[in-house]
């Protein structure tokens, strides 16, 4: 049904699993298209009450597939994919639960800002390495991260690009629970089953009230500004050199 992810639906729960294990679930243009289509299908399916998104046992996602950002890549498609996925996430009316193991880098980390609940294995490592490769943050991270973790922590994570741990992510409120390694998805599915049994009208009203009026438009605006600067930086010699250096080490 999809090229880059697995989709299943059972007892009110739609499970989406990133499925590019050979590249640590790096997200290429096709992955964005698959995610948008799968999330939209789950949102529109009357049999689905809760959406769970996970990766593999070794990686949630290594972030954007950097090969898409080299000359010859389709930058317009990348920009449209990023805008599309975060618009879709912002517009969801059903609960989104994320389960992570291994590494969660770039979009793999900042997608937590768009989840209602999130669980991660204790060895999961995160990074927002945008400054390391010479681009900007994405996914409305430029505005949502500081609101979630505080401006000083957000500045440190974005400016340094350092790795941070699952325990730090939980301390800052980005995760509900740190589990034993390999148990994040089980915990996510367990809470999904509980939520699925509750009044769905109530669940959707609670989620709607948790977002300020105009949330989707705010995310869209932030993403548009981010991607404009992203594209400008991507054209520079320094950024292209940094990306090639990262790819040469993979």
N, C-alpha and C positions, 0 to 999 in steps of 0.2 A: 504493500500500500504506500509506503514511504521509503525513500532511499537511505536516509541518514538517521532514522529513528524507528523504534518499535512502538506500536500502539495496541493497547488491549483495553477492554472494558468489561468489568465484572461487578455486579452487585452495587451499582451506583458510583463506581470509582473508575475513572479513566486514568490509565497508567501510560505515561510517555517516557521512553528510555532512549537517550542519545546512543547512537550505535555506529560510532566510528572508532572502535577500540585501537586500531593500528596507529592512530594519530592522537590518542588520548582525548577523543571526542572533540577535537578542534572543530570550530564552527565555520563552515564555508557557506557560500551563497545558497547552495541547495539545502543545507541544514536550516538556514533561516526560513526558507520557503516551506520546508516540512514542518517546522515548529509552528509557524503561523497557521498552516492548514490544519494541523492536529489540534491546536488549541481552539481554533474556530469550530472544528467539528465537535469537540467536547463541550464547548460553550453552548452550541445549538442543539445538542442531543438531549432530549427530555429525560432519557434514562440515566444521564450522568449528573451526579450531585457534587462530586469533588474531583479535582484534577491533581494528580501526583506526577511530578517531574523528577527523573533521576538520571544518572549516568551508568557507569560500570563499576565493578568492584575496585578498579585501580584509578579511575579518574571520573570526576563529574564532567569537567571540560577544561582543556588547556587554553581556552579563549578563542579569539578569532584565528582562522587559518591564515597565517601571515603571507602565504604564497599568493593569496588574493590581492595583497596590497602592493605587489611588485609591478613594475611596468609590464603591460600586457594583461594585467588583471582587470576585471570589470568593476571599477570603483563605483560607478553609478548603481550597479546591482548590489554592491555591498552597502551603500548608503540607504538604498530602498529596503534592503533586508533588515538593517538595524532599525530604521524608522518603523517598519512594519511590525517587527516582533515586539518592540516596546509599546507601540500603540495597542497591539492586541493584548499584551499583559495588563496595561493600565485599564483597559476597557472590560476585563473579565468581571462577570457578576458572580461567578462561582469560586469557592475557595481554591487557592493554589497552594499546594504543599510541596516543598522541595526536599529531596534526600541526596546527600552528597558524601562521596568517599574520595580518597586520594588527593587530587589537586582540583582547585577551582580558581581559575585565573581569568582576569579581565572580565568579560561578560559572565563567565562562570561564577565569579564572585559577586559582581554588582547586580546580578539577577535576584539576589537575596532581598534587595530593596523593593522588589515587586511581588514578593511571596507573602502569603498570609501566615504560614507556619514553615519552619525549616529545621531539619535535623541533619547532623553530620557525624561521621565516625571520628574518633578522637585524634587520629593521625592526619586528618584532612588539613591541607595547607592552602592558604589563600594568597593572592597577590593582585594588585591593581597596577600593572607595570607600564602604564601608558607613557609616562615620562622617560622610562628606560628605552623605549623604542621610538620615541620622538613624536608621539601623537597626543591627542586629548582624551579625556575620559568620555564615556558614552553611556547610553541608556538612562539619561537624566541623572547620572551619578553626580554630576557637577552641582546639583541642587539637593538631591535626596540624601546623599551620604552624610553631609554635615548635619542635616536634620535628624538623621538616625543615630549617629554616633558622637555628634558634637563637632564643632569646627576645627578644633586643634587636632583631634584624632584623624578627622577626614584629611586635613592638610598633610599630616605626617604620612598617611597611607598613599595618598596620590602623588606627593612630591618625591617620596623616597622609593616607592614601588616595592617596598620590602615585603617579604612573606610574613604572614601572620597566622596564628594557630586557630583551631576550632574553639579552644577555650577562650581566646581573646574575642572571637566573633560572638560567642555566647555572652561574654561579659558586657559587650557593647549592645546587646539586644538584637543581633542579627540572626541568632539561632535560638530556637526554643530549648534544644537539648543536644548535648554531646553524648553520643552513644559509644559502645564498644565498636571497634572497626568491623565493618561488614553487617552492622545491625541498623544502619540509618534508614534504609528502605523499609524494613520490617516495622520500625517505630512509626514511620510516616504512614504506612498503610493501616496500622492499628488505629491511629487517631483519625484517619480518613474514614474508617468504618464507623467510628463513633459519630462523627459529624454527619455522615450520610444518613443516620437514623433520625436525626433531628428535623424539626420543621424547616423545610427548604425556603419557605417564604420568610421565616425569621432569619435564617442564615444570610440570605441575600440582602435583607434590610440592614442587618448588622454590618455586613461588608460595605454597603453603600454609605452608611453613616460614618464609617471609619475613614472615608476619603472625603477631603474637602470638595466643595462645589468647584467644578472646572478642573478636576484632577487630570483627566485624560488630555485636555487641551494644554495644561501646564507641562505635562510630560512631553507632548508633541513639540512644544516650543523649545524646551530644553534640548531635546534630541536634535532638532533642526540646527540650533546654534552650535552644538557640539560637533555635528557632522560637517558643518561648513568649515570650522577651524581644523577639524581632523583632515579634511581633504586638502586644505591649504598647506598644512604641515607635511602631508604625505608627498607633496611635490618637491620638497626640499632635498638637497643632496645628503644632508646629515641624516634625515630620517630613513631614507632609502638605504644608506650604509648601515645604520643600526639594525634595520630589519634583516638585511642580508647576513649580518654577523650572527644574529640569533638563529636564523635558518641554517647557517653553516655548522652550528653546534648541535643541531638536532640529529 
